[in-house]
Amino acid sequence: MRSNITKGNMKNYQDSVLLAYSVSEVAKITGISSQKVDDLIKNGDLAHFRAGTRVLVSYEVLLRFIKQQTQRPAIQNSWVGEP
């Protein structure tokens, strides 16, 4: 089966959403380190699956994880005094 990707539409293809991301892609998208992504996976905080030896995180899981993180209440610093 031949791919429909040509030089003319490659930019649109690259800008499309992937169904799953590698650890390094998740790190790049979220702005956190690959080590932190690995830790989140190992601790069970970020669901993943394997394709051969590759560890992948689905788009849906990543989106849900980001939404959960942004909905957590802000942690107050104990060193900040009241005005």
C-alpha beads as a LAMMPS data file, in Angstrom:
LAMMPS data file: protein, C-alpha beads

83 atoms
82 bonds

1 atom types
1 bond types

-500.0 500.0 xlo xhi
-500.0 500.0 ylo yhi
-500.0 500.0 zlo zhi

Masses

1 110.0

Atoms # bond

1 1 1 0.000 0.000 0.000
2 1 1 1.433 3.340 -1.010
3 1 1 1.393 6.328 1.350
4 1 1 -0.470 9.492 0.359
5 1 1 2.253 11.656 1.900
6 1 1 4.002 13.916 -0.584
7 1 1 6.330 16.882 -0.174
8 1 1 3.368 19.165 -0.784
9 1 1 1.275 17.830 2.100
10 1 1 4.074 16.763 4.471
11 1 1 3.657 19.869 6.656
12 1 1 -0.022 19.071 7.221
13 1 1 0.909 15.488 8.056
14 1 1 3.537 16.609 10.570
15 1 1 1.103 19.023 12.211
16 1 1 -1.530 16.328 12.725
17 1 1 -2.096 14.684 16.089
18 1 1 -0.492 11.284 16.562
19 1 1 -2.403 8.503 18.291
20 1 1 0.557 7.688 20.546
21 1 1 3.794 9.336 21.617
22 1 1 7.198 8.038 22.691
23 1 1 8.702 9.033 26.034
24 1 1 10.883 11.657 24.355
25 1 1 7.877 13.062 22.464
26 1 1 5.831 13.267 25.677
27 1 1 8.739 15.101 27.305
28 1 1 8.965 17.548 24.413
29 1 1 5.202 18.171 24.331
30 1 1 4.851 18.699 28.092
31 1 1 8.170 20.428 28.729
32 1 1 9.256 17.943 31.380
33 1 1 12.329 15.737 31.201
34 1 1 12.346 12.258 29.706
35 1 1 13.498 10.966 33.109
36 1 1 10.412 12.487 34.765
37 1 1 8.171 10.889 32.122
38 1 1 9.885 7.540 32.818
39 1 1 9.305 8.044 36.550
40 1 1 5.612 8.845 35.995
41 1 1 5.265 5.656 33.938
42 1 1 7.158 3.491 36.456
43 1 1 5.082 4.878 39.354
44 1 1 1.836 4.151 37.511
45 1 1 0.906 7.831 37.229
46 1 1 0.993 7.793 33.423
47 1 1 -0.516 4.815 31.605
48 1 1 1.448 3.389 28.696
49 1 1 1.698 0.456 26.323
50 1 1 4.491 -1.247 24.453
51 1 1 5.000 -1.715 20.730
52 1 1 7.938 -4.078 20.611
53 1 1 10.581 -2.410 22.739
54 1 1 9.084 1.077 22.437
55 1 1 7.161 2.568 25.349
56 1 1 4.246 4.658 24.092
57 1 1 1.629 6.893 25.685
58 1 1 -1.655 7.320 23.853
59 1 1 -2.915 10.770 22.917
60 1 1 -6.048 10.248 25.042
61 1 1 -4.034 9.222 28.118
62 1 1 -1.672 12.177 27.723
63 1 1 -4.556 14.623 27.308
64 1 1 -6.345 13.202 30.367
65 1 1 -3.116 13.338 32.415
66 1 1 -2.551 16.995 31.502
67 1 1 -6.151 17.903 32.365
68 1 1 -5.872 16.112 35.724
69 1 1 -2.666 17.961 36.545
70 1 1 -4.130 21.354 35.725
71 1 1 -7.226 20.691 37.833
72 1 1 -5.273 19.957 41.011
73 1 1 -5.428 22.692 43.649
74 1 1 -2.356 24.889 43.837
75 1 1 0.138 23.955 46.528
76 1 1 0.681 26.806 48.908
77 1 1 4.205 27.520 50.007
78 1 1 4.477 27.511 53.773
79 1 1 7.212 30.155 53.642
80 1 1 4.938 32.753 52.050
81 1 1 3.400 34.890 54.771
82 1 1 -0.010 36.520 54.723
83 1 1 0.003 40.207 53.698

Bonds

1 1 1 2
2 1 2 3
3 1 3 4
4 1 4 5
5 1 5 6
6 1 6 7
7 1 7 8
8 1 8 9
9 1 9 10
10 1 10 11
11 1 11 12
12 1 12 13
13 1 13 14
14 1 14 15
15 1 15 16
16 1 16 17
17 1 17 18
18 1 18 19
19 1 19 20
20 1 20 21
21 1 21 22
22 1 22 23
23 1 23 24
24 1 24 25
25 1 25 26
26 1 26 27
27 1 27 28
28 1 28 29
29 1 29 30
30 1 30 31
31 1 31 32
32 1 32 33
33 1 33 34
34 1 34 35
35 1 35 36
36 1 36 37
37 1 37 38
38 1 38 39
39 1 39 40
40 1 40 41
41 1 41 42
42 1 42 43
43 1 43 44
44 1 44 45
45 1 45 46
46 1 46 47
47 1 47 48
48 1 48 49
49 1 49 50
50 1 50 51
51 1 51 52
52 1 52 53
53 1 53 54
54 1 54 55
55 1 55 56
56 1 56 57
57 1 57 58
58 1 58 59
59 1 59 60
60 1 60 61
61 1 61 62
62 1 62 63
63 1 63 64
64 1 64 65
65 1 65 66
66 1 66 67
67 1 67 68
68 1 68 69
69 1 69 70
70 1 70 71
71 1 71 72
72 1 72 73
73 1 73 74
74 1 74 75
75 1 75 76
76 1 76 77
77 1 77 78
78 1 78 79
79 1 79 80
80 1 80 81
81 1 81 82
82 1 82 83
